[in-house]
Amino acid sequence: MTKNILILIPLLVLFTCCKNENDTKTLGGPYPGAQTLIHDGVSRQYFVYVPDSYNETAQVPLLFNFHGGAGDIASQLNISDMRPIADTAGFILVYPQALPDPNAKNQNPKKKGGGTWMHKEPTTVDDIFFVEAMIDTLASKYMIDESRVYACGYSNGGDFSFELACRLNNRIAAIGVVARSMYIKTYNNCSPTHPTPVLTIHGTEDNYNGLIGEGITYYISIDDVNNYWTSYNNTEKTPAVVKMPDLNSGDGSTVEHYSFNNGDNGTSVEHYKVIGGGHDWPGSFGNMDIDATLIIWEFVSKYNINGLR
């Protein structure tokens, strides 16, 4: 795919892609117990979960989990509550809150109070620096293993996870993305500095071949996403393919797991192709054959910023 298309994503696409009942529940208001950080003159909110096992004697990993477009902390916790996994695995978990997009038009009134990552231009908001500030702040408060900082997200939060892998690559070890491809502007300007493990989970009925609007491509296809990261990581070109058990025959979808292995520094690229799946978070809603929340941690935790641990 030619990497020469730069275009601003229309708001209609941004919010349409993130529309789901489960993405709109309990929206609107500060999340109880969330911390605040003054960044770029604005008070920003993020919920931090520290497992009981944390004891300040050993460094622990850090995982960011980003909500979808016009979502909030509560909506992402609703579809992807990683706290039980953090308790078992011993990592610090963060759910940040995006700001409302000041350039938003025709925002869904049911999503009042939600925020959006990667604001439509023109804007002064660049959440890359917000994430960097959160990493620095958390590293000053807790024993963070800064070689094991991970990002994941749903929909627009997946957009942003790709953006972090491209623009904050020196701080991010690996990412997991659900229900989103790479925004073409991110793809055209991606400049990672180390082999980066990437996991995607995506339904074939969710613009799998790239999102097209009025003859213009907004997102590249999932195949192009895999091609980009397998090429960058220098993995095997032919994936190992496993058909996952159809544990729930009533969900209208099945799953194939693609693994591109043996990349530089032991990295891999993995993709769960949800055949018949929509704009869903498998295991929470939509496909119920796999658990996206657990799969993400199992994938990213194998790596640090230098590759396979």
TISE-178207 format. One record per residue (C-alpha): residue in three letters; x, y negated, z negated; residue number from 1; chain. Coordinates in steps of 0.05 Angstrom, whole numbers. Each point is the difference from the previous one (the first is absolute). Layout:
# TISE-178207
> type|east|north|up|seq|mol
> ala|X|Y|Z|NUM|A;
...
***
This chain:
# TISE-178207
> type|east|north|up|seq|mol
> met|0|0|0|1|A;
> thr|29|-67|19|2|A;
> lys|17|-41|-62|3|A;
> asn|-15|-68|26|4|A;
> ile|-71|-16|-21|5|A;
> leu|-9|-51|-55|6|A;
> ile|-70|-18|-20|7|A;
> leu|-37|-22|-62|8|A;
> ile|-53|50|-22|9|A;
> pro|-70|-29|0|10|A;
> leu|-34|1|-67|11|A;
> leu|-58|40|29|12|A;
> val|47|58|13|13|A;
> leu|33|-6|-68|14|A;
> phe|-64|5|-39|15|A;
> thr|-36|49|45|16|A;
> cys|58|49|-6|17|A;
> cys|-3|-2|-76|18|A;
> lys|-75|9|-6|19|A;
> asn|-23|58|-44|20|A;
> glu|-47|6|-59|21|A;
> asn|56|26|-44|22|A;
> asp|43|-60|18|23|A;
> thr|-52|-49|-26|24|A;
> lys|-20|28|-67|25|A;
> thr|14|-42|-62|26|A;
> leu|30|-57|39|27|A;
> gly|7|-70|-27|28|A;
> gly|32|-21|-66|29|A;
> pro|66|10|-35|30|A;
> tyr|18|71|-17|31|A;
> pro|3|13|-76|32|A;
> gly|71|4|-25|33|A;
> ala|32|-26|64|34|A;
> gln|64|-40|-5|35|A;
> thr|10|-67|33|36|A;
> leu|60|-29|36|37|A;
> ile|7|-72|24|38|A;
> his|26|7|70|39|A;
> asp|7|-57|50|40|A;
> gly|-41|-43|-47|41|A;
> val|-58|49|-3|42|A;
> ser|-21|46|-57|43|A;
> arg|2|70|28|44|A;
> gln|-30|62|-32|45|A;
> tyr|25|72|-3|46|A;
> phe|-20|59|-42|47|A;
> val|58|40|-29|48|A;
> tyr|-9|70|-28|49|A;
> val|57|27|-42|50|A;
> pro|-6|73|-19|51|A;
> asp|5|20|-74|52|A;
> ser|64|39|16|53|A;
> tyr|38|-64|16|54|A;
> asn|51|-11|-55|55|A;
> glu|51|-51|26|56|A;
> thr|56|52|-1|57|A;
> ala|-1|20|73|58|A;
> gln|-16|-35|65|59|A;
> val|-66|17|33|60|A;
> pro|-29|-9|70|61|A;
> leu|-47|-56|20|62|A;
> leu|-60|9|46|63|A;
> phe|-43|-56|30|64|A;
> asn|-71|18|23|65|A;
> phe|-32|-53|44|66|A;
> his|-75|-10|9|67|A;
> gly|-36|-7|66|68|A;
> gly|-22|-65|33|69|A;
> ala|-47|-43|-42|70|A;
> gly|11|51|-56|71|A;
> asp|28|-7|-70|72|A;
> ile|36|39|-54|73|A;
> ala|-64|34|-23|74|A;
> ser|-19|23|70|75|A;
> gln|67|33|10|76|A;
> leu|-1|33|-68|77|A;
> asn|-69|25|19|78|A;
> ile|25|38|61|79|A;
> ser|72|15|-21|80|A;
> asp|10|5|-75|81|A;
> met|73|22|-7|82|A;
> arg|3|-7|-76|83|A;
> pro|-7|75|-14|84|A;
> ile|57|13|49|85|A;
> ala|42|-55|-33|86|A;
> asp|-12|33|-67|87|A;
> thr|27|66|25|88|A;
> ala|56|-25|45|89|A;
> gly|22|-57|-44|90|A;
> phe|0|-60|48|91|A;
> ile|-25|-71|-9|92|A;
> leu|-60|-16|43|93|A;
> val|-21|-68|26|94|A;
> tyr|-65|-23|33|95|A;
> pro|10|-72|26|96|A;
> gln|-54|-49|19|97|A;
> ala|1|-36|66|98|A;
> leu|-25|-72|7|99|A;
> pro|-62|-18|41|100|A;
> asp|19|-20|70|101|A;
> pro|-14|-75|6|102|A;
> asn|-8|8|75|103|A;
> ala|-53|54|-7|104|A;
> lys|-64|-10|39|105|A;
> asn|-63|40|-7|106|A;
> gln|26|39|-60|107|A;
> asn|-47|54|-25|108|A;
> pro|-38|-32|-59|109|A;
> lys|-1|68|-35|110|A;
> lys|76|-6|-5|111|A;
> lys|1|-66|-36|112|A;
> gly|61|-6|-44|113|A;
> gly|42|48|40|114|A;
> gly|67|-15|33|115|A;
> thr|38|14|64|116|A;
> trp|72|18|13|117|A;
> met|35|-31|60|118|A;
> his|-44|-62|7|119|A;
> lys|-22|-25|67|120|A;
> glu|46|-56|22|121|A;
> pro|9|-58|-10|122|A;
> thr|14|14|-73|123|A;
> thr|51|-14|-54|124|A;
> val|-12|68|-34|125|A;
> asp|53|53|12|126|A;
> asp|-12|58|-48|127|A;
> ile|68|31|16|128|A;
> phe|30|-49|-49|129|A;
> phe|-55|14|-51|130|A;
> val|19|74|1|131|A;
> glu|73|-17|-7|132|A;
> ala|-17|-44|-60|133|A;
> met|-40|56|-31|134|A;
> ile|58|49|8|135|A;
> asp|48|-50|-33|136|A;
> thr|-49|-15|-56|137|A;
> leu|-15|73|-15|138|A;
> ala|74|18|3|139|A;
> ser|12|-53|-54|140|A;
> lys|-54|30|-45|141|A;
> tyr|8|74|12|142|A;
> met|55|50|17|143|A;
> ile|-15|4|74|144|A;
> asp|40|44|47|145|A;
> glu|6|-51|56|146|A;
> ser|22|54|49|147|A;
> arg|-69|31|-8|148|A;
> val|-50|-55|15|149|A;
> tyr|-57|25|43|150|A;
> ala|-61|-31|34|151|A;
> cys|-67|28|23|152|A;
> gly|-66|-29|21|153|A;
> tyr|-68|8|31|154|A;
> ser|-21|-35|65|155|A;
> asn|25|-72|-4|156|A;
> gly|43|23|-59|157|A;
> gly|30|50|49|158|A;
> asp|15|-58|48|159|A;
> phe|38|-32|-56|160|A;
> ser|37|64|-19|161|A;
> phe|28|3|71|162|A;
> glu|18|-73|-5|163|A;
> leu|39|14|-64|164|A;
> ala|36|58|32|165|A;
> cys|21|-47|56|166|A;
> arg|14|-65|-36|167|A;
> leu|17|20|-71|168|A;
> asn|35|64|20|169|A;
> asn|59|-12|-46|170|A;
> arg|-47|8|-60|171|A;
> ile|-48|53|24|172|A;
> ala|21|73|2|173|A;
> ala|-61|32|33|174|A;
> ile|-73|-14|17|175|A;
> gly|-67|35|7|176|A;
> val|-56|-30|42|177|A;
> val|-73|21|4|178|A;
> ala|-49|-22|54|179|A;
> arg|46|-49|36|180|A;
> ser|50|-4|57|181|A;
> met|54|-53|8|182|A;
> tyr|-24|-69|19|183|A;
> ile|35|-16|66|184|A;
> lys|33|-63|-27|185|A;
> thr|31|43|-55|186|A;
> tyr|22|51|51|187|A;
> asn|32|-52|45|188|A;
> asn|38|-31|-57|189|A;
> cys|18|61|-42|190|A;
> ser|73|0|-23|191|A;
> pro|12|55|-52|192|A;
> thr|70|7|-29|193|A;
> his|-1|72|-24|194|A;
> pro|-33|65|22|195|A;
> thr|-71|-6|-28|196|A;
> pro|-47|58|-14|197|A;
> val|-70|-16|24|198|A;
> leu|-65|38|-13|199|A;
> thr|-65|-15|37|200|A;
> ile|-70|29|-11|201|A;
> his|-48|-21|54|202|A;
> gly|-67|22|30|203|A;
> thr|-8|12|74|204|A;
> glu|-65|-41|0|205|A;
> asp|35|-60|-31|206|A;
> asn|34|-34|60|207|A;
> tyr|51|56|1|208|A;
> asn|25|-21|69|209|A;
> gly|10|-73|-19|210|A;
> leu|-51|-55|-12|211|A;
> ile|-21|-37|62|212|A;
> gly|-40|-64|0|213|A;
> glu|-20|-38|63|214|A;
> gly|55|34|40|215|A;
> ile|54|-15|-51|216|A;
> thr|35|50|-46|217|A;
> tyr|1|-19|-73|218|A;
> tyr|29|65|-28|219|A;
> ile|45|52|32|220|A;
> ser|-23|72|2|221|A;
> ile|16|49|-55|222|A;
> asp|43|39|50|223|A;
> asp|40|-64|12|224|A;
> val|8|-10|-75|225|A;
> asn|28|70|-6|226|A;
> asn|45|-10|60|227|A;
> tyr|28|-65|-29|228|A;
> trp|18|28|-68|229|A;
> thr|24|68|26|230|A;
> ser|46|-36|48|231|A;
> tyr|25|-48|-52|232|A;
> asn|12|55|-51|233|A;
> asn|29|47|53|234|A;
> thr|-44|58|-19|235|A;
> glu|-17|61|40|236|A;
> lys|-44|-18|59|237|A;
> thr|-44|61|-4|238|A;
> pro|-40|3|-64|239|A;
> ala|-18|60|-42|240|A;
> val|-76|4|2|241|A;
> val|-44|32|-52|242|A;
> lys|-75|5|3|243|A;
> met|-25|-16|-70|244|A;
> pro|-54|45|-31|245|A;
> asp|-70|-25|14|246|A;
> leu|-20|-3|-74|247|A;
> asn|-63|-40|12|248|A;
> ser|-36|21|63|249|A;
> gly|-54|-53|-12|250|A;
> asp|45|-62|6|251|A;
> gly|0|1|76|252|A;
> ser|75|1|7|253|A;
> thr|62|44|-2|254|A;
> val|74|-18|-11|255|A;
> glu|65|16|36|256|A;
> his|66|-16|-34|257|A;
> tyr|59|-22|43|258|A;
> ser|70|-1|-29|259|A;
> phe|59|-32|37|260|A;
> asn|59|24|-41|261|A;
> asn|76|-4|-6|262|A;
> gly|8|-74|11|263|A;
> asp|60|-41|-21|264|A;
> asn|14|5|-75|265|A;
> gly|-51|57|-3|266|A;
> thr|-59|-45|17|267|A;
> ser|-64|24|32|268|A;
> val|-63|-29|31|269|A;
> glu|-66|35|-17|270|A;
> his|-70|-9|28|271|A;
> tyr|-67|29|-21|272|A;
> lys|-46|-2|60|273|A;
> val|-72|1|-25|274|A;
> ile|-37|28|60|275|A;
> gly|-70|-32|0|276|A;
> gly|19|-45|-58|277|A;
> gly|-17|-73|-6|278|A;
> his|25|-60|-40|279|A;
> asp|5|41|-63|280|A;
> trp|44|17|-59|281|A;
> pro|1|77|2|282|A;
> gly|-14|32|-66|283|A;
> ser|-40|-61|-22|284|A;
> phe|-48|-8|58|285|A;
> gly|-3|27|70|286|A;
> asn|43|61|9|287|A;
> met|3|43|-63|288|A;
> asp|50|53|24|289|A;
> ile|60|-40|-24|290|A;
> asp|14|-49|-57|291|A;
> ala|34|-61|30|292|A;
> thr|17|-28|-69|293|A;
> leu|39|61|-21|294|A;
> ile|31|10|69|295|A;
> ile|29|-70|-1|296|A;
> trp|36|10|-65|297|A;
> glu|25|69|19|298|A;
> phe|29|-30|64|299|A;
> val|32|-65|-24|300|A;
> ser|28|29|-64|301|A;
> lys|48|45|39|302|A;
> tyr|40|-60|21|303|A;
> asn|40|-59|-26|304|A;
> ile|26|-58|42|305|A;
> asn|59|43|21|306|A;
> gly|-43|56|27|307|A;
> leu|-18|69|-26|308|A;
> arg|14|4|-75|309|A;
***
